Amino acid sequence: MNITVFGTGYVGLVTGAALAELGHKVLCIDIDQEKISKMQQGMMPFYEPGMEDLVKRNTQKNRLDFSTNQEEGIAFGEVIFTCVGTPMQEEGSADLQYVLAVTEAVAKHAKRHKLLINKSTVPPGTAVKCAEILKQHNSPVEIVSNPEFLKQGNAIYDCMHPDKIVVGAKSEEAFAIMRRVYHGLVKTYVPFLEMDWQTAEMIKYANNSFLATKISFINEIANICTVTGADVHLVAKAIGMDYRISPKFLNAGIGYGGSCFPKDVTALVHTAASGGYQAELLQQVHETNERQKTMLVPQIISALQQVDGKQVTLWGVSFKPKTSDLRGAPGVEIIKELLDAGYNIVVYDPIALEETKRLFGDKILYSSSIENSVVNSDAIVLVTEWDEFRNVDFGKIAQQMSNKLLFDGRNIYEPEMLREEKFTYCGVGRGCVH
Ligand SMILES: NC(=O)c1ccc[n+]([C@@H]2O[C@H](COP(=O)([O-])OP(=O)(O)OC[C@H]3O[C@@H](n4cnc5c(N)ncnc54)[C@H](O)[C@@H]3O)[C@@H](O)[C@H]2O)c1
């Protein structure tokens, strides 16, 4: 099947490459000329494990191509995926301008029946809006909602092994075409769920909001642990053994970031308010998370004041491991607050240093290794739980540092182990050991 994908960000590029891998012929369209030129030369616009190989393999087999020509894209695909961004607007709602622009273009230029499949995360009611645009142009195109659940850092696996395929459509023909699009997955018994547009759109928000709620819940418990002297690590381990709760997403820490959870929770709150309902629980989930991102900062400053420390090393900046994405990253907020407080900052991140430089320029120092990053530092703040931070030789690290303070923003270390190396260790919701 010929497939067009609009938008070559994390979702569009992974979707396009995965559909090519499933045997379709895919043309990816983006308005960003620089991005498209890079991909035409085999360079990736962002880091995602396995991405380069997947794109290269499918490009060489002539199943995957890139262009900025929208009309060519609209003519090419029997189905057209919309994978453009839906960023958060100032008041918290989802900005639909890119989704609606693609819909307008397809409505104007598509000459025969096609599916316009919305993979971008959009509030319930968006497919209805898109269908109205198509109707105004007497377009033969049919709208479908097909939200995406991939996780950055594991995006290719998620795309090739989804736990469900959610499809909202109005006609049997549309569901049948969608089954053909995903034939390679449906035949391996991935559940294919058929429903109306609004329900499909809502599932994506409910999915992300539930996960965000779980994170803010355990962080709330962590903060209560801090004031009561309990250890959230053990609390989470024990409650996670209850099969109704499960251990997933119960890691207390400095909060979630990324381009999805923050914006999707606030967009759902906004959508609810537009319908006259105040989604107070979800509003609080968001606020708890925003507060959590810099929860360690006063503790860091107080500890530095006690030892007259000047320099702080951050391990990791990206919002989670295996991505270079800094959108909504707690590390960015921590750097800003520590800079405001007058500290020198050294940063090491295995992948996201270039992105960090773009944000902070020469206001901070950048290091190319774990070992160099701590030279003459007074404190380490573990921000992103990259695997390479898990097996650090703290004996060696200690020798390089002026003072030995470690703030574990993701609770990945054993406090006792750090104490043996003469560190003062502070986790989130598990106190400090000296
Ligand atoms: N990133 C994730 O992990 C993830 C997971 C699931 C769902 N989503 C959702 O998928 C959507 C896309 O997210 P993303 O992270 O890939 O966004 P992104 O910002 O990385 O990429 C969006 C791309 O769309 C392009 N674009 C904008 N207007 C266009 C147009 N008219 N024609 C062609 N291209 C256009 C931009 O240039 C950009 O390259 C969002 O709604 C997001 O919420 C994201």
PDBQT file of the ligand as one rigid body, heavy atoms in Angstrom, charges set to zero:
ROOT
HETATM    1  N1  LIG A 501       6.903  12.106  21.095  1.00  0.00    +0.000 N 
HETATM    2  C1  LIG A 501       6.228  11.108  21.602  1.00  0.00    +0.000 C 
HETATM    3  O1  LIG A 501       6.741  10.291  22.372  1.00  0.00    +0.000 OA
HETATM    4  C2  LIG A 501       4.776  10.919  21.246  1.00  0.00    +0.000 A 
HETATM    5  C3  LIG A 501       4.148   9.689  21.545  1.00  0.00    +0.000 A 
HETATM    6  C4  LIG A 501       2.808   9.519  21.180  1.00  0.00    +0.000 A 
HETATM    7  C5  LIG A 501       2.123  10.565  20.574  1.00  0.00    +0.000 A 
HETATM    8  N2  LIG A 501       2.751  11.748  20.330  1.00  0.00    +0.000 N 
HETATM    9  C6  LIG A 501       2.004  12.811  19.655  1.00  0.00    +0.000 C 
HETATM   10  O2  LIG A 501       2.332  12.785  18.270  1.00  0.00    +0.000 OA
HETATM   11  C7  LIG A 501       2.347  14.120  17.718  1.00  0.00    +0.000 C 
HETATM   12  C8  LIG A 501       3.705  14.418  17.125  1.00  0.00    +0.000 C 
HETATM   13  O3  LIG A 501       4.658  14.391  18.167  1.00  0.00    +0.000 OA
HETATM   14  P1  LIG A 501       6.229  14.458  17.880  1.00  0.00    +0.000 P 
HETATM   15  O4  LIG A 501       6.905  14.322  19.183  1.00  0.00    +0.000 OA
HETATM   16  O5  LIG A 501       6.543  13.530  16.761  1.00  0.00    +0.000 OA
HETATM   17  O6  LIG A 501       6.324  15.982  17.348  1.00  0.00    +0.000 OA
HETATM   18  P2  LIG A 501       7.598  16.735  16.764  1.00  0.00    +0.000 P 
HETATM   19  O7  LIG A 501       7.445  18.142  17.188  1.00  0.00    +0.000 OA
HETATM   20  O8  LIG A 501       8.838  15.984  17.081  1.00  0.00    +0.000 OA
HETATM   21  O9  LIG A 501       7.399  16.644  15.187  1.00  0.00    +0.000 OA
HETATM   22  C9  LIG A 501       6.365  17.267  14.479  1.00  0.00    +0.000 C 
HETATM   23  C10 LIG A 501       6.830  17.455  13.040  1.00  0.00    +0.000 C 
HETATM   24  O10 LIG A 501       5.724  17.921  12.255  1.00  0.00    +0.000 OA
HETATM   25  C11 LIG A 501       6.251  18.815  11.273  1.00  0.00    +0.000 C 
HETATM   26  N3  LIG A 501       5.157  19.603  10.684  1.00  0.00    +0.000 N 
HETATM   27  C12 LIG A 501       4.445  20.639  11.217  1.00  0.00    +0.000 A 
HETATM   28  N4  LIG A 501       3.508  21.059  10.346  1.00  0.00    +0.000 NA
HETATM   29  C13 LIG A 501       3.607  20.276   9.242  1.00  0.00    +0.000 A 
HETATM   30  C14 LIG A 501       2.910  20.227   8.007  1.00  0.00    +0.000 A 
HETATM   31  N5  LIG A 501       1.916  21.046   7.719  1.00  0.00    +0.000 N 
HETATM   32  N6  LIG A 501       3.294  19.289   7.120  1.00  0.00    +0.000 NA
HETATM   33  C15 LIG A 501       4.294  18.429   7.364  1.00  0.00    +0.000 A 
HETATM   34  N7  LIG A 501       4.994  18.451   8.531  1.00  0.00    +0.000 NA
HETATM   35  C16 LIG A 501       4.648  19.358   9.448  1.00  0.00    +0.000 A 
HETATM   36  C17 LIG A 501       7.283  19.627  12.060  1.00  0.00    +0.000 C 
HETATM   37  O11 LIG A 501       8.184  20.292  11.207  1.00  0.00    +0.000 OA
HETATM   38  C18 LIG A 501       7.943  18.518  12.882  1.00  0.00    +0.000 C 
HETATM   39  O12 LIG A 501       9.042  17.938  12.202  1.00  0.00    +0.000 OA
HETATM   40  C19 LIG A 501       1.951  15.032  18.882  1.00  0.00    +0.000 C 
HETATM   41  O13 LIG A 501       0.573  15.232  18.853  1.00  0.00    +0.000 OA
HETATM   42  C20 LIG A 501       2.333  14.217  20.108  1.00  0.00    +0.000 C 
HETATM   43  O14 LIG A 501       1.560  14.552  21.232  1.00  0.00    +0.000 OA
HETATM   44  C21 LIG A 501       4.071  11.944  20.626  1.00  0.00    +0.000 A 
ENDROOT
TORSDOF 0
